[in-house]
């Protein structure tokens, strides 16, 4: 039975599927409507019409995972394509959904498709929990900033250290403000308290999960990496074996510098930012805590900060923390800063084993 290659151009409400045989001839072009749910599409009937084994390719997106789960039982293989790399290979002057689907099928048939990692369902579920906490924290920050803004517009300035501690909240409740500012403060405080209850419950669940994961606990030995960041880093990485080197992990985080080399000259630019933004955020967040920390990594942070500023220092140290993480997970070791030696060139090489 000859194989069939299907490229799917996925959208929110529909998917355009182009089927191609081994010789590159187009067998069919179909527009599959999702409606209100991707599960409503008759995937079994569509994929079952082909006599040979079916190989499916689609670009990575928010709606790609549910489609992967839906077509997996009826397909020989399901491949997720890297969107940016696919565009470089299959760039067209005329762009339509059918052309995109045909390009994916063609790249899959010729084995030129740049593949993206499809994490197993348990990893995707854990990522969803941890990412939702990031959203809750951002909302909490927005509410606090809104309260500060209301006070400024009223000409009020809190002189204590924490406006949202017990004393600060008492101050907000007792503050005499005219309408609509009084009502707005009360509304924002109710939202903040409700949000913090949800955050507390979610954080407690994450901490319990970390206690059961030796690999995540190992990451908490890195200064600046608490239990939440350890869980986020562990689940966003997934299987460490898919990274052949520490530099591969750094690249996956989007923390590697842009490199342009031509005519014997090489230029290094800012970081690529092409990669897992949650991992990048986790490592940069951990790096912020080294500003006052003693030791080789703290010295490195301050040296880069003096030369290039705090933003560059955070990114440079985040890159090193990603390298350290690769070693810890790969070699199943705990962090020991005494084994990190600063050389005369000002760099901080990571020495293990």
MIKOL-298995 format. One record per atom (N, C-alpha, C): residue in three letters; z, y, x. Coordinates in steps of 0.02 Angstrom, whole numbers, plus 50000, padded with zeros to 5 digits. Layout:
BEGIN
AlaZYX...
This chain:
BEGIN
Unk500004994150042Unk500005000050000Unk500005006250044Unk499525010650033Unk499475016650074Unk499995021850052Unk500295025250100Unk500805030250083Unk500505036450051Unk500925039950013Unk500735046249981Unk501215051650006Unk500935057350025Unk501335062950051Unk501325068650001Unk501915070849981Unk501975076049929Unk502345082049958Unk502015087749956Unk502335094049975Unk502535097849913Unk503165099949911Unk503425103549852Unk503605110649870Unk503285115349836Unk503465122449843Unk503955124049788Unk504585124749805Unk505125125049756Unk505295132249738Unk505365133549674Unk505585139949648Unk506155138749599Unk506455144249575Unk507035143549531Unk506865140049465Unk506285141749435Unk506115139249369Unk505595133649371Unk505265132749427Unk504735127549430Unk504615125349502Unk504275119849509Unk504075117149574Unk503345115249572Unk502965117449621Unk502265115449627Unk502215109849677Unk501985104049654Unk501955098049696Unk501225096249709Unk501055095449773Unk500385093449794Unk500435086649829Unk500085081749801Unk500085074949829Unk499465073749870Unk499545070549927Unk498995069549975Unk499015062450001Unk498435059450012Unk498425052650039Unk498415052750115Unk498355046850144Unk498385046150217Unk497815049650252Unk497245050350218Unk496655053550247Unk496655061150239Unk497155063850205Unk497195071050194Unk496855073450131Unk496645068850088Unk496335070750025Unk496865072249973Unk496775077649936Unk497255079549885Unk497165074949824Unk497695071649804Unk497685067049747Unk497845070549682Unk498315075249685Unk498505078849624Unk498875085249640Unk498835089949593Unk499235096149598Unk499565097049530Unk500235097549530Unk500585098149467Unk501125103449472Unk501215106949416Unk501755111849411Unk502305108849367Unk502875107449398Unk503435104249363Unk503935109549343Unk504025110549278Unk504465115749252Unk505185113249251Unk505645117349277Unk506355115549277Unk506685117349212Unk506485123049184Unk506855125549126Unk507555127649146Unk508035125649106Unk508735127549119Unk509065122949169Unk508755117249186Unk509075112449231Unk508545108449269Unk508655107749334Unk508205103749375Unk508215096449352Unk508775094149325Unk508845087249303Unk508375085449245Unk508125090549211Unk507685089249154Unk506985087049175Unk506795088349236Unk506125086449259Unk506075078849263Unk505535075849237Unk505455068549240Unk505225066149309Unk505685066649357Unk505505065049426Unk505285057749433Unk505625053249398Unk505445046149402Unk504735044949379Unk504535048049323Unk503865047149297Unk503345050249343Unk503505056149371Unk503025059449415Unk502915055449479Unk503455053549512Unk503395049949576Unk503175042749566Unk503325039949508Unk503145032949495Unk502405031849481Unk502025037249472Unk501305036449457Unk500895034549519Unk501195035349578Unk500835033849640Unk500965026549660Unk500435023149682Unk500485016049697Unk500855014649762Unk500755018949813Unk501055017749878Unk501735020949885Unk502065019749942Unk502715022949955Unk502635030549959Unk503105034149930Unk503055041449924Unk503505044749976Unk503225049550013Unk503605053550061Unk503585060850037Unk504165063850029Unk504215070650000Unk504445075550052Unk504155081550051Unk504375087050095Unk504465093350053Unk504995097050067Unk505105103450034Unk505495108050082Unk505405114550072Unk505755119350115Unk506485120050095Unk506905121350145Unk507615122250133Unk507735128650093Unk508125128150040Unk508315133849999Unk508925131849958Unk509175136549917Unk509775135149876Unk509645129549826Unk509035129149800Unk508895124049748Unk508605117649777Unk508545117349843Unk508245111349874Unk508695105249870Unk509345106249877Unk509805100449878Unk509805096649812Unk509855100049754Unk509825096149692Unk509155092549682Unk508605095449707Unk507965092049702Unk507955085949748Unk508245086649808Unk508295080949854Unk508665075149820Unk509225076649789Unk509615071449756Unk509225068349699Unk508815072349664Unk508445069849607Unk507875065249627Unk507535066749683Unk506945062849703Unk507095057149751Unk507685057249782Unk507865052049831Unk507805044949804Unk508035043449743Unk507995036549719Unk507285033949711Unk506795038449706Unk506105036349691Unk505635037649750Unk505915039449808Unk505505041149867Unk505695036849927Unk505205035849970Unk505335032250032Unk505745036550079Unk505535042850086Unk505905047750127Unk505885054550093Unk506395058550106Unk506405065550084Unk506565069850145Unk506125074450160Unk506195078650220Unk506265085850201Unk506785089050229Unk506885096250219Unk506565099950277Unk506135104850262Unk505785108450314Unk506135114950331Unk506115116750394Unk506405123150417Unk505925128750395Unk506145133350352Unk505675138350323Unk505335142750374Unk505715145350423Unk505415149950472Unk504905146450515Unk505075140450539Unk504615136850583Unk503995134450545Unk504085132650482Unk503515130450441Unk503025136150432Unk503275142250421Unk502825147950412Unk502415149350475Unk502725148350533Unk502365149550596Unk501775144750604Unk501865138550581Unk501345133450589Unk500815134150535Unk501025135450473Unk500575135150415Unk500435142050385Unk500435147350426Unk500325154050400Unk499615154650371Unk499565157450311Unk498925158050278Unk498805165450260Unk498175167550263Unk498015174250239Unk498055174550163Unk497845169150130Unk497905168750058Unk498505164250043Unk499005166750008Unk499615163049996Unk499715161749922Unk499735155349903Unk499905153549834Unk500385147649837Unk500685146049780Unk501145140349777Unk500785133849795Unk500175133049771Unk499785126949785Unk499635126349859Unk499445131949891Unk499295131849963Unk499925130050002Unk500505132849982Unk501135131250016Unk501295123750010Unk501215121049949Unk501355113949939Unk500875109649979Unk500245111549981Unk499745107750020Unk499915107950095Unk500115113850119Unk500295114450190Unk500875109950207Unk501385109550164Unk501965105150176Unk501745097850178Unk501325095850131Unk501075088950130Unk500675087450192Unk500265092150213Unk499845091150273Unk500285090450336Unk500785094750343Unk501225094450401Unk501635087950400Unk501835085750341Unk502205079450337Unk501765073550355Unk501135073650331Unk500665068150345Unk500515067550419Unk500445073250453Unk500265073150525Unk500875073150570Unk501485072750540Unk502115072550578Unk502215078850619Unk501995084650593Unk502115091050625Unk502625095250588Unk502955092350539Unk503415096150497Unk504065097450535Unk504255103950544Unk504895105450577Unk505465103850529Unk505865098850546Unk506365096250499Unk507015100150503Unk507325100850445Unk507995103750439Unk508485098250421Unk509105099350439Unk509635094550428Unk509835094350354Unk509855088350325Unk510095087550256Unk510785084350260Unk511325088250252Unk511995085350257Unk512125080650198Unk512505075250210Unk512695070750155Unk513095074450102Unk513115071650042Unk513445074949985Unk514175076650000Unk514585072250031Unk515275074150045Unk515335080450088Unk514895081150137Unk514905087150180Unk514705093250140Unk514205092550097Unk513985098250056Unk514545100550010Unk514915095749982Unk515465097449937Unk516025101249973Unk516195098850034Unk516715102250073Unk516485109250094Unk515855109950112Unk515595116550129Unk515645121350070Unk515505118850011Unk515525123149952Unk516235125849940Unk516735121549950Unk517435123749941Unk517615129149992Unk517445127950054Unk517625132550108Unk517245139150103Unk516615138750083Unk516225144850075Unk516465148950016Unk516705145649964Unk516955149349906Unk517565153449925Unk517965150849972Unk518555154649994Unk518335161150029Unk517795160750068Unk517535166850100Unk517365172050048Unk517055169949993Unk516875174549940Unk517495177649909Unk518015173549898Unk518625176149869Unk518955181349915Unk518945180049980Unk519235184750028Unk518845191350027Unk518175190850023Unk517765196950020Unk517915200949957Unk518005197549901Unk518165201049839Unk518855204349844Unk519325200849876Unk519985203649886Unk519945210049927Unk519555209849980Unk519465215750022Unk519155221549983Unk518655219949941Unk518325225149901Unk518815228449853Unk519255224449822Unk519745227149775Unk520235231749812Unk520465229549870Unk520925233649910Unk520605240249931Unk519975239949951Unk519615246049971Unk519535250649911Unk519425247749852Unk519355251749792Unk520005255449776Unk520575252049784Unk521225255249772Unk521335260949821Unk521185259849885Unk521245265149934Unk520805271149914Unk520205269749888Unk519755275149868Unk520035279249811Unk520345275749762Unk520635279349705Unk521195284049730Unk521615281549776Unk522155285749802Unk521875291849838Unk521345290849877Unk521055296549913Unk520785301749864Unk520475299349811Unk520195304149762Unk520745307949726Unk521345305149725Unk521915308449693Unk522325312549743Unk522125312249807Unk522485315949858Unk523145312749877Unk523205306249868Unk523815302649885Unk523695298149946Unk524205297849990Unk524145293750051Unk524795290050063Unk524755283450064Unk525355279350074Unk525565279550147Unk526205280750160Unk526445281550229Unk526735275050257Unk526795269950216Unk527065263650240Unk526545259650280Unk526755253750303Unk526315249750345Unk525845245250305Unk526045243050245Unk525635238450206Unk525645240650133Unk525095243350110Unk525055245750041Unk525085239949991Unk524915233950014Unk524885228349967Unk525455223349977Unk525965225350017Unk526575221550020Unk527015223349960Unk527635220849959Unk528085222049902Unk528225229549893Unk528395232849948Unk528545240049944Unk527935244049924Unk527365242149951Unk526745245749935Unk526545245049862Unk526635239049834Unk526455237949764Unk526935241749717Unk527575241949737Unk528055245849698Unk527855253249699Unk527625255549756Unk527395262549762Unk526805263849715Unk526335259049713Unk525745259949670Unk525935260049596Unk526405255849577Unk526605255449506Unk526995261649484Unk527385264449530Unk527805270249513Unk527455276949523Unk526865276749556Unk526515282949571Unk526275286349507Unk526415292749502Unk526225296549442Unk525515299149451Unk525055296149413Unk524355298249416Unk524105299549345Unk523635304049340Unk523325305349275Unk522795300149259Unk522565300349198Unk522025295749178Unk521355298549200Unk520865294249217Unk520865286949210Unk521135283249272Unk521405287049320Unk521595284049384Unk522185279149377Unk522665280949333Unk523235276449322Unk523005269649295Unk522565269749246Unk522315263549216Unk521895259649266Unk521525263149307Unk521095259649357Unk521525256149409Unk522055259349433Unk522505256149481Unk522825249849451Unk523065250349389Unk523385244649356Unk522885238849347Unk522285240549328Unk521765235449319Unk521615231949385Unk521535235849438Unk521375232949504Unk521955228749530Unk522565230749517Unk523145226749539Unk523175220049502Unk523005220049438Unk522985213749401Unk522455209149428Unk521875211949443Unk521335207949472Unk521535205149540Unk521855209349580Unk522065207349647Unk522575201649644Unk523065202249600Unk523575197049595Unk523285190449570Unk522835190749522Unk522505184749497Unk522095181349551Unk521735185549589Unk521315182949643Unk521735179749697Unk522305182649713Unk522725179949766Unk523045173349746Unk523165172249681Unk523415165749657Unk522885160349670Unk522265161949654Unk521715157149666Unk521635155849741Unk521695161149780Unk521625160349853Unk522175155949881Unk522775156849858Unk523345153049882Unk523255145649867Unk523035143949807Unk522925136949788Unk522365133849829Unk521825137549837Unk521255134949875Unk521435133949948Unk521795138749976Unk522005138250047Unk522465132250057Unk522925131150011Unk523385125450016Unk522995118850016Unk522485118349973Unk522075112349970Unk521695111250036Unk521435116750065Unk521075116250129Unk521545113950184Unk522155116750186Unk522635114850238Unk522835107450233Unk522905105050172Unk523055097850163Unk522485093550188Unk521875095850177Unk521285092150200Unk521255091850276Unk521405097550309Unk521395097850382Unk521905093050412Unk522485092350379Unk523015087950405Unk522775080650409Unk522265078950370Unk522005072150369Unk521405071250415Unk521205076450450Unk520615076150493Unk520795077350566Unk520835072150607Unk521005073050678Unk520525077850714Unk519875077550696Unk519385081750730Unk519515089150715Unk519675090750653Unk519815097650635Unk520475100050666Unk520975095550668Unk521605097350700Unk521505098750774Unk521035095250804Unk520895096350876Unk520645103550886Unk520265106150839Unk519995112850845Unk520535118150839Unk521085116550806Unk521625121550798Unk521985122750864Unk521855118750915Unk522155119950981Unk521815125851016Unk521235128050990Unk520895133951018Unk521245140150991Unk521505144551035Unk521825150651010Unk521345154750967Unk521595157050911Unk521185160950865Unk520875156850810Unk520905150250816Unk520625145750766Unk521195142550726Unk521325145250667Unk521835142350624Unk521555136450584Unk521945134050537Unk521745128050500Unk521125129350457Unk521085135250427Unk520495136550385Unk519865136950428Unk519875140850481Unk519285141350524Unk519105134650554Unk519615130550572Unk519485123950599Unk519105119650549Unk519335119850486Unk518995115950434Unk518285118350423Unk518195125050421Unk517535127850411Unk517065125850467Unk517285126550529Unk516875124750587Unk516695117350586Unk517195113150572Unk517085105850572Unk516565103850520Unk516625106250459Unk516175104050406Unk515485107450411Unk515455113550437Unk514805116750445Unk514395113450501Unk514735110850552Unk514395107250606Unk514155100450581Unk514585097050542Unk514405090350519Unk514465085350575Unk513935081850589Unk513935076850643Unk513785080250710Unk514275080350754Unk514175083650819Unk513645080150861Unk513505073850847Unk513015070050886Unk512305072650877Unk512195076750825Unk511515079450817Unk511375085250864Unk511875087350902Unk511785092650952Unk511825089551022Unk511265089351056Unk511235086051121Unk511615089851175Unk511715096351165Unk512065100451215Unk512425106051180Unk512865109451217Unk513235115151190Unk512755120751172Unk512225121651211Unk511745126951197Unk511385125851131Unk511295119451112Unk510985117951047Unk511435120250990Unk512085119250998Unk512555121550947Unk512575129150944Unk512565132351002Unk512545139751005Unk511925142250968Unk511345139050980Unk510735141050946Unk510775140050871Unk511095134550850Unk511165133050779Unk511595138450744Unk512065141250782Unk512485146650754Unk512125153350753Unk511555153850786Unk511215160250790Unk511535165050839Unk511925162250887Unk512285166350935Unk511915166951002Unk511355163551009Unk510975163951071Unk510565170351073Unk510445173051133Unk510055179251138Unk509315177951128Unk508965183051103Unk508235182651099Unk507965183051170Unk507465178951185Unk507175178751252Unk506425179851247Unk506175184551287Unk505455185751291Unk505265185351365Unk504825180651380Unk504625179551449Unk503865179651454Unk503605183951497Unk502885184551505Unk502735187651572Unk502225185151606Unk502005188051669Unk502535187851723Unk502955182851722Unk503475182151772Unk504085186451760Unk504105189951704Unk504685194251687Unk505015191551624Unk505675191451624Unk506055188851568Unk506515194251541Unk506505195151475Unk506925200151442Unk507385196551393Unk508015198651391Unk508505195951344Unk508695201451295Unk508655199851232Unk508815204651180Unk509455202851144Unk509565205551084Unk510155203951044Unk510125196651019Unk510665194350989Unk510675187450965Unk510155186450910Unk509935180150902Unk509395178650855Unk509595179450782Unk510235177950767Unk510485177950698Unk510105172950654Unk509735168450684Unk509375163250647Unk509765156750653Unk510135155050602Unk510545149150605Unk511075149250551Unk511585145450561Unk512125144750512Unk512575150950515Unk512515155250465Unk512895161650466Unk513635160550456Unk513835155050424Unk514545153850414Unk514885151750480Unk514525147750520Unk514785146050586Unk514835152150630Unk514315156250627Unk514305162350668Unk514895166850648Unk515015167550584Unk515575171650560Unk516245168650584Unk516305162050582Unk516935158850602Unk517085160150676Unk516595159350719Unk516715160350790Unk516835167650808Unk516475172250775Unk516585179350788Unk517285181450763Unk517495178650706Unk518155180150679Unk518695177750728Unk518615171750755Unk519095169150803Unk519105173450867Unk518515175850888Unk518465179750949Unk518835186450944Unk518885189150883Unk519225195550874Unk519955195350895Unk520245189450895Unk520965188750909Unk521115188550984Unk520605189251027Unk520705188851099Unk520775195751131Unk520775200951090Unk520795207751118Unk521415208851162Unk521985206351140Unk522615207251177Unk522855200851211Unk522465195551205Unk522695189151231Unk522615188751307Unk523115185751340Unk523085184751412Unk522685178451428Unk522495177751492Unk522125171851512Unk521395173351525Unk521015168351550Unk520305169451568Unk519875171951510Unk519965169151451Unk519545171251395Unk519715178351372Unk520355180051372Unk520555186851355Unk520305191751407Unk520345189851471Unk520085194251524Unk519325195251517Unk518985189751500Unk518255190251490Unk518085194951432Unk518455194351377Unk518345198751319Unk518415206051339Unk518955207751373Unk519075214751391Unk518575217251442Unk518355212951487Unk517855215051537Unk517185216851502Unk516965212651457Unk516345214051420Unk516445220151375Unk517035220851347Unk517175226551302Unk517115233151341Unk517385233351402Unk517345239451443Unk516625241151460Unk516215236051471Unk515525237151493Unk515045238451436Unk515145234751380Unk514645234951327Unk514915236451257Unk515575237051250Unk515865238451184Unk516155232351151Unk516555233551100Unk516925228051068Unk516465223251030Unk515935225651000Unk515475221250963Unk515155216151009Unk514915218551065Unk514605213951114Unk515115209051141Unk515735211351150Unk516265206951175Unk516415201351125Unk516435203051061Unk516565197951010Unk516015192651009Unk515405194951013Unk514835190251011Unk514825185851073Unk514935188951132Unk514935185051194Unk515475179751195Unk516075181651171Unk516615176751170Unk516505171551115Unk516215173551059Unk516055168751006Unk515585163351032Unk515115165351076Unk514655160551106Unk515035155551149Unk515535157851185Unk515935153351227Unk516375148851184Unk516635151451129Unk517045147251085Unk516625141751054Unk515995143251039Unk515545138051013Unk515435132751066Unk515365134851129Unk515275130051184Unk515895125651192Unk516485128751189Unk517115125051194Unk517165119951136Unk516985122151077Unk517015117751019Unk516585111551028Unk515985112551055Unk515545106751067Unk515885101751114Unk516195104151167Unk516535099751214Unk517125096151182Unk517505099751143Unk518095096651112Unk517895091051063Unk517395092351022Unk517175087350974Unk516805081651006Unk516395083351055Unk515985078151088Unk516415073451130Unk516895076351165Unk517305072351211Unk517985070551184Unk518125072851123Unk518755071351089Unk519355073451131Unk519325079651153Unk519865082551193Unk520195088351156Unk520775090251179Unk521105096251153Unk520995102051201Unk521065108051176Unk520925113951216Unk521475114951268Unk521265116451329Unk521735117851383Unk521445123551424Unk521725129651414Unk521435135551446Unk521505135351521Unk521975131351546Unk522055130951619Unk521445127851652Unk521025124251612Unk520435121051640Unk519815125451634Unk519915131551610Unk519355136251606Unk519425141051666Unk518965140851711Unk519025144451773Unk518515150151775Unk518765156251791Unk518315161951797Unk518035162251868Unk517365162251875Unk517075162451943Unk516975169651965Unk516725170552026Unk516675177252055Unk516125181352022Unk515665177951986Unk515125181651953Unk515345184851888Unk515955183751868Unk516195186851807Unk516095182651746Unk515775176851752Unk515675172451695Unk516275167851688Unk516315164651631Unk516865159951619Unk516555153151603Unk516395149151655Unk516095142651641Unk516615138051609Unk516375133551567Unk516815128751534Unk516815122351574Unk517385120351600Unk517425114351641Unk517865109151607Unk517555103551591Unk517925098051561Unk517775091751602Unk518235086951597Unk518125080451628Unk518175080651704
